C-alpha cells in the first residue's frame, strides 16, 4: 500500500481491528467518559432561570463539539497514523454494543429476568424494572438497531469525511444529547439545542443505516423495506425509528415501547432467540458500513 493510502485508511483499519479484538479502553482513558464528566460539571453550574438555561445549553451544545474537534484535529495533524487509530477507536463502539446485547440474550435464555432488566439499563434510559420478557427483548433489539447509527455508522462517516475532528465533534454532540436531551423539568431547555443538533447530524446516517439493514436482511429484505417505509416515522425521534422499524421487519418481530409506539404490530413478540438474530443482523450491517467508510476514506482527497 502506498504511503498516502496507508496514511489515509490506516487509522480507520487499525481502529476497526482494535474494536474487534480489544473493545473499549478503560474508563479512565476513555475520551467519551471525559466528555460526560465535563457535561456533569457544566450541568451542576447551569443557571436556574429557564431562558438562561436555554442560552447556556445552546452555548455548551455548540462550543464543546467545536473544542473537541479542534483538539482532535490538532492531534491528528501531529501524530503518526497508528496513534491516530488509538484516538479514533473510542469514538465508536461496535463490540461493546454487541456484547451488551449478548448479555441480555444470555440472561433471558437462562430465565433470569431481573438480570436481563439490569443489563438492559446500560443500553436504554427507560425504566426497566417492570418490563416483561417480550418488552425486555424488544428494548434490546431497538437499542441494537438505534446504536448501529449512534455508536457505529455516524462516527465512522464523520471520520471518513471530516477526519478525527469530525468523529469527536459527532461524539460530543451525541454524548450531550444522551445526557441532556430529555423532555423533563430539568433538561427541557438545557438540552434542547443538543437534542436538535443530534437530530440534524443523524438524518443521513440513520437512513443509510436502515438501507444497510435492508441490504443484509437476506430473503427478508422486502419485509425490512416495507416495515421501514410504514413504521419508520412512528417514534418521537425522527431518526431512531428508521433502523428500528427496518430491524423489526428484517427479524419478523414486534417492537414496542409501552405508551409510545409499536413497530411491525402484527408480528410475533421477540424473545432471547430474536436478540441473537438481531445481533447477527447488526454485525452484518457493521461489516457493510465499516467497509463503506473505508472506501469513502480511501477516495477522500486531502
Secondary structure as GFF3:
##gff-version 3
##sequence-region A 1 302
A	DSSP	alpha_helix	3	22	.	.	.	ID=ss1
A	DSSP	three_ten_helix	27	29	.	.	.	ID=ss2
A	DSSP	alpha_helix	31	44	.	.	.	ID=ss3
A	DSSP	alpha_helix	50	78	.	.	.	ID=ss4
A	DSSP	alpha_helix	81	89	.	.	.	ID=ss5
A	DSSP	alpha_helix	94	109	.	.	.	ID=ss6
A	DSSP	alpha_helix	113	120	.	.	.	ID=ss7
A	DSSP	alpha_helix	133	148	.	.	.	ID=ss8
A	DSSP	pi_helix	149	153	.	.	.	ID=ss9
A	DSSP	alpha_helix	154	180	.	.	.	ID=ss10
A	DSSP	alpha_helix	192	215	.	.	.	ID=ss11
A	DSSP	three_ten_helix	218	220	.	.	.	ID=ss12
A	DSSP	alpha_helix	221	231	.	.	.	ID=ss13
A	DSSP	alpha_helix	240	251	.	.	.	ID=ss14
A	DSSP	beta_strand	253	257	.	.	.	ID=ss15
A	DSSP	beta_strand	261	263	.	.	.	ID=ss16
A	DSSP	beta_strand	268	269	.	.	.	ID=ss17
A	DSSP	alpha_helix	272	299	.	.	.	ID=ss18
###
